[in-house]
């Protein structure tokens, strides 16, 4: 009997503790200043009393990030260019590629066009190539791993080519393609944006589109320029490239519009709007 009586007293004491704790939690909930509000739905503005003040101010996006290294020999940059007449500011993405550290290939599959981001994801950088027709055949000359397709433009446009492992951009008016040249890779486009003499494309047609351009400086470094919104005319892009202090000595226009796109990793890409039959891919040596 004593044992039973002791057990009942212990149980009653525990019950009293539980009831006291429950009452305490209830009182705390009733007096809290941060009660649940079912009308408070995301998105909402957090107050300084709820989160540290230091997290409230977003980091401003710089107008020019400057060159940032992705890999040794591969740098990336973003520059904001205002277009006051359009009430818009374009955000241009640039890549600078050292040919000593990276190799270039032209990939071509007219029977299986795909979006830029669907091409070779093992490459460090992939971007759209030149123009093509309704059957996805490349316009101008295209060379992929030594195999030649199409016919070269004559007297107009430019060409990106790889011969002897060295990439080069050239004007087809100043340096025409010669049949039988031992090219490993090549893609053509038009117009030239910066000519070998330093002048720029100046024919203004007021047509604004997404743009992809490829250029080279005096040291042989390659530059990819991607303008992902219909902001630039070709003449405006040419003037900006000349005045941007990138140091380009030559540059030409690749296919733009829905073809414009690049892939530099799952978190660094602007895809094309349409499947395309050819791209330029960049690989570490």
QUIMO-V925987 format. One record per residue. RES is the residue in one small letter. NEAR is the number of other ideal C-beta (glycine too) atoms within 10 Angstrom. Layout:
res->RES near->NEAR
res->RES near->NEAR
This chain:
res->x near->5
res->x near->6
res->x near->6
res->x near->8
res->x near->9
res->x near->10
res->x near->10
res->x near->9
res->x near->10
res->x near->10
res->x near->10
res->x near->10
res->x near->10
res->x near->10
res->x near->10
res->x near->10
res->x near->10
res->x near->10
res->x near->10
res->x near->10
res->x near->10
res->x near->10
res->x near->10
res->x near->10
res->x near->10
res->x near->10
res->x near->10
res->x near->9
res->x near->10
res->x near->8
res->x near->8
res->x near->9
res->x near->5
res->x near->7
res->x near->8
res->x near->7
res->x near->8
res->x near->5
res->x near->5
res->x near->7
res->x near->7
res->x near->4
res->x near->4
res->x near->9
res->x near->6
res->x near->9
res->x near->8
res->x near->9
res->x near->8
res->x near->8
res->x near->10
res->x near->7
res->x near->8
res->x near->6
res->x near->9
res->x near->11
res->x near->7
res->x near->6
res->x near->5
res->x near->6
res->x near->9
res->x near->10
res->x near->12
res->x near->12
res->x near->14
res->x near->9
res->x near->11
res->x near->9
res->x near->10
res->x near->15
res->x near->15
res->x near->11
res->x near->18
res->x near->18
res->x near->18
res->x near->18
res->x near->17
res->x near->16
res->x near->18
res->x near->13
res->x near->18
res->x near->12
res->x near->14
res->x near->7
res->x near->6
res->x near->12
res->x near->7
res->x near->12
res->x near->13
res->x near->22
res->x near->16
res->x near->23
res->x near->19
res->x near->20
res->x near->22
res->x near->19
res->x near->22
res->x near->16
res->x near->20
res->x near->12
res->x near->14
res->x near->20
res->x near->17
res->x near->22
res->x near->18
res->x near->25
res->x near->18
res->x near->23
res->x near->15
res->x near->15
res->x near->9
res->x near->9
res->x near->15
res->x near->14
res->x near->18
res->x near->24
res->x near->16
res->x near->16
res->x near->22
res->x near->13
res->x near->12
res->x near->9
res->x near->22
res->x near->19
res->x near->23
res->x near->25
res->x near->26
res->x near->29
res->x near->30
res->x near->32
res->x near->20
res->x near->21
res->x near->11
res->x near->5
res->x near->8
res->x near->16
res->x near->15
res->x near->25
res->x near->17
res->x near->25
res->x near->23
res->x near->26
res->x near->25
res->x near->19
res->x near->10
res->x near->9
res->x near->11
res->x near->15
res->x near->16
res->x near->19
res->x near->14
res->x near->18
res->x near->21
res->x near->11
res->x near->8
res->x near->13
res->x near->22
res->x near->33
res->x near->27
res->x near->24
res->x near->22
res->x near->20
res->x near->14
res->x near->8
res->x near->11
res->x near->12
res->x near->23
res->x near->17
res->x near->23
res->x near->18
res->x near->20
res->x near->22
res->x near->15
res->x near->12
res->x near->12
res->x near->14
res->x near->20
res->x near->8
res->x near->9
res->x near->7
res->x near->13
res->x near->8
res->x near->18
res->x near->20
res->x near->23
res->x near->26
res->x near->29
res->x near->27
res->x near->26
res->x near->20
res->x near->17
res->x near->24
res->x near->27
res->x near->25
res->x near->19
res->x near->15
res->x near->9
res->x near->10
res->x near->11
res->x near->19
res->x near->23
res->x near->9
res->x near->9
res->x near->11
res->x near->8
res->x near->7
res->x near->12
res->x near->18
res->x near->17
res->x near->23
res->x near->26
res->x near->27
res->x near->28
res->x near->26
res->x near->23
res->x near->23
res->x near->16
res->x near->9
res->x near->9
res->x near->14
res->x near->19
res->x near->21
res->x near->21
res->x near->21
res->x near->27
res->x near->22
res->x near->25
res->x near->18
res->x near->18
res->x near->17
res->x near->21
res->x near->25
res->x near->18
res->x near->23
res->x near->18
res->x near->19
res->x near->26
res->x near->25
res->x near->18
res->x near->20
res->x near->21
res->x near->17
res->x near->9
res->x near->15
res->x near->6
res->x near->20
res->x near->13
res->x near->22
res->x near->17
res->x near->22
res->x near->25
res->x near->27
res->x near->23
res->x near->26
res->x near->23
res->x near->22
res->x near->15
res->x near->14
res->x near->26
res->x near->27
res->x near->25
res->x near->24
res->x near->25
res->x near->22
res->x near->11
res->x near->8
res->x near->5
res->x near->13
res->x near->16
res->x near->21
res->x near->15
res->x near->26
res->x near->15
res->x near->14
res->x near->15
res->x near->26
res->x near->22
res->x near->26
res->x near->28
res->x near->27
res->x near->21
res->x near->25
res->x near->14
res->x near->13
res->x near->10
